[in-house]
């Protein structure tokens, strides 16, 4: 019963260098990084007229700046990833071959109202809609028009709220 410290609560010495899903990609931003030494001599020289509080604040700000500078990834300096046309065509054919067995059918079928009519004469020679149906459509359209004209939006509060950002 029970467990030892190294097996349940901590890591063994051999596991410290092994990367897994719990390994941090970047160092702890609060800790002081020793990757880049401080190059500015002004930070090392303390002025006689500066107060200890401002010196502490300045050193904390310098540490934050140094850690940020070490953790920045310069994307512009990375080489552009360009591929040749034949490699692009190979990848495209590979992806198409992988996707070809996949069924892309969805449960929703959209009905297209603009379809070709093989014999338009039949449609034009058909009986027009009845007067009752035309009257029903006109009444529905007028009711929709009055409902939309009576629609009102009341201003109750601001949509954009300014935040107090210093």
Backbone torsions as a table, in degrees:
resi	resn	phi	psi	omega
1	UNK	NA	157.6	-179.8
2	UNK	83.1	170.9	179.5
3	UNK	-144.2	158.8	178.6
4	UNK	-85.3	161.4	-178.1
5	UNK	-60.4	-40.8	-174.7
6	UNK	-73.2	-25.2	-176.4
7	UNK	-91.0	-28.2	-177.0
8	UNK	-114.8	-31.8	-173.0
9	UNK	-108.8	-17.9	-177.9
10	UNK	-140.0	-172.7	179.0
11	UNK	-111.8	149.4	175.6
12	UNK	-74.1	165.1	-177.7
13	UNK	-64.8	-31.6	-179.5
14	UNK	-74.1	-20.9	-178.3
15	UNK	-87.4	-9.0	-174.5
16	UNK	-66.4	-31.4	-177.9
17	UNK	-94.2	-2.1	-177.3
18	UNK	-86.7	128.8	179.2
19	UNK	-87.9	132.4	176.5
20	UNK	-140.1	-166.9	-176.8
21	UNK	-69.7	-15.0	-180.0
22	UNK	-97.9	-1.7	180.0
23	UNK	-74.6	132.9	179.1
24	UNK	-74.1	139.7	177.7
25	UNK	-78.4	-37.3	177.2
26	UNK	-114.7	153.1	178.9
27	UNK	-65.6	167.5	177.8
28	UNK	-63.4	122.0	-175.5
29	UNK	-66.0	-17.4	-178.7
30	UNK	-83.5	-30.6	-176.8
31	UNK	-72.5	159.0	180.0
32	UNK	-85.2	124.2	-179.5
33	UNK	-88.7	137.0	178.5
34	UNK	-103.2	12.5	-177.7
35	UNK	-68.8	-40.1	-179.9
36	UNK	-120.8	117.6	178.6
37	UNK	-73.6	157.0	-180.0
38	UNK	-71.8	125.7	-177.1
39	UNK	-98.6	-13.3	-174.5
40	UNK	-87.3	121.6	-179.5
41	UNK	-77.5	-20.8	179.9
42	UNK	-65.1	-27.4	179.8
43	UNK	-72.2	-27.8	-177.3
44	UNK	-83.3	-26.6	-178.6
45	UNK	-89.0	122.5	-179.9
46	UNK	-95.9	130.7	177.6
47	UNK	-78.0	149.1	-178.2
48	UNK	-75.3	-23.1	-176.8
49	UNK	-93.3	-1.8	-179.8
50	UNK	-85.9	140.5	-179.6
51	UNK	-80.5	157.4	179.9
52	UNK	-62.6	-32.7	-178.8
53	UNK	-66.6	-44.9	179.8
54	UNK	-68.3	-31.8	177.1
55	UNK	-66.6	-42.2	178.2
56	UNK	-64.2	-43.0	178.7
57	UNK	-63.7	-41.0	-180.0
58	UNK	-65.8	-39.6	179.6
59	UNK	-68.4	-36.8	177.0
60	UNK	-65.6	-43.7	178.0
61	UNK	-63.2	-39.1	178.0
62	UNK	-66.2	-38.0	177.1
63	UNK	-64.6	-42.3	178.6
64	UNK	-63.2	-42.7	178.4
65	UNK	-63.3	-41.3	179.9
66	UNK	-66.0	-43.5	179.1
67	UNK	-65.0	-41.0	178.6
68	UNK	-63.5	-41.2	-180.0
69	UNK	-65.4	-33.5	179.4
70	UNK	-76.6	-26.8	-176.8
71	UNK	-93.4	-2.6	-179.3
72	UNK	-75.2	134.5	175.4
73	UNK	-102.4	117.7	-177.9
74	UNK	-83.2	97.7	-177.1
75	UNK	-71.7	-34.0	-178.8
76	UNK	-66.4	-28.4	-179.0
77	UNK	-80.1	-15.1	179.4
78	UNK	-69.5	147.8	-179.8
79	UNK	-70.6	139.8	178.7
80	UNK	-68.0	140.9	-178.2
81	UNK	-95.7	88.7	177.8
82	UNK	-103.7	141.8	178.4
83	UNK	-118.6	152.3	-179.9
84	UNK	-76.9	164.0	-174.9
85	UNK	-65.1	-40.2	-179.0
86	UNK	-66.9	-35.7	176.5
87	UNK	-67.2	-38.1	176.8
88	UNK	-62.2	-44.9	179.7
89	UNK	-64.3	-38.4	177.1
90	UNK	-63.6	-44.8	179.1
91	UNK	-62.8	-41.9	-179.6
92	UNK	-62.7	-44.9	179.3
93	UNK	-66.8	-35.6	177.3
94	UNK	-64.5	-45.8	179.3
95	UNK	-64.5	-41.1	178.6
96	UNK	-63.9	-38.0	178.4
97	UNK	-68.3	-33.5	177.6
98	UNK	-71.4	-33.8	-176.2
99	UNK	-88.8	-13.5	-176.4
100	UNK	-63.2	-37.4	179.4
101	UNK	-76.0	-11.5	-177.1
102	UNK	-76.2	133.4	177.8
103	UNK	-85.1	122.6	-177.5
104	UNK	-99.6	15.2	-178.0
105	UNK	-77.3	132.5	174.6
106	UNK	-105.6	165.5	-179.0
107	UNK	-71.0	-17.9	-176.4
108	UNK	-96.2	124.4	175.7
109	UNK	-109.3	120.5	179.7
110	UNK	-83.5	132.6	-179.6
111	UNK	-91.6	126.2	-179.8
112	UNK	-91.7	123.4	-178.8
113	UNK	-85.2	-17.4	179.6
114	UNK	-98.4	83.8	179.1
115	UNK	-114.5	153.2	177.1
116	UNK	-73.4	139.5	177.5
117	UNK	-103.9	120.2	-175.4
118	UNK	-65.7	-37.6	-179.8
119	UNK	-127.7	91.2	-176.8
120	UNK	-68.3	-20.2	-179.7
121	UNK	-63.5	-34.1	179.1
122	UNK	-64.0	-40.4	-178.7
123	UNK	-68.3	-42.6	-178.7
124	UNK	-71.3	-28.1	179.9
125	UNK	-87.1	-6.0	-179.7
126	UNK	-69.6	158.4	179.8
127	UNK	-66.5	138.8	177.4
128	UNK	-70.8	169.2	179.6
129	UNK	-67.0	155.9	-177.3
130	UNK	-72.6	163.8	179.0
131	UNK	-65.1	-34.4	179.1
132	UNK	-63.6	-43.1	179.1
133	UNK	-67.1	-39.2	177.8
134	UNK	-63.8	-40.1	178.2
135	UNK	-65.9	-39.8	177.8
136	UNK	-61.5	-43.0	179.6
137	UNK	-65.4	-41.1	179.6
138	UNK	-64.4	-42.2	179.1
139	UNK	-64.3	-43.4	179.5
140	UNK	-63.6	-40.7	179.2
141	UNK	-65.5	-39.1	179.6
142	UNK	-69.2	-37.7	177.1
143	UNK	-65.0	-39.4	177.9
144	UNK	-65.2	-39.5	-180.0
145	UNK	-63.7	-44.4	179.5
146	UNK	-68.0	-36.6	178.8
147	UNK	-65.1	-40.3	178.8
148	UNK	-70.5	-32.6	179.2
149	UNK	-72.3	-27.9	179.4
150	UNK	-86.9	-5.2	-179.7
151	UNK	-71.6	126.1	-179.1
152	UNK	-134.0	146.6	176.7
153	UNK	-116.8	125.4	179.9
154	UNK	-101.5	137.3	179.5
155	UNK	-79.7	115.7	179.9
156	UNK	-110.6	-31.4	178.5
157	UNK	-155.6	164.5	-179.2
158	UNK	-69.4	140.3	176.6
159	UNK	-80.0	-31.7	178.4
160	UNK	-110.7	122.0	-178.6
161	UNK	-108.5	120.3	178.7
162	UNK	-74.6	134.9	176.8
163	UNK	-95.7	150.9	179.3
164	UNK	-83.6	82.5	179.5
165	UNK	-98.1	125.5	-177.8
166	UNK	-71.9	NA	NA
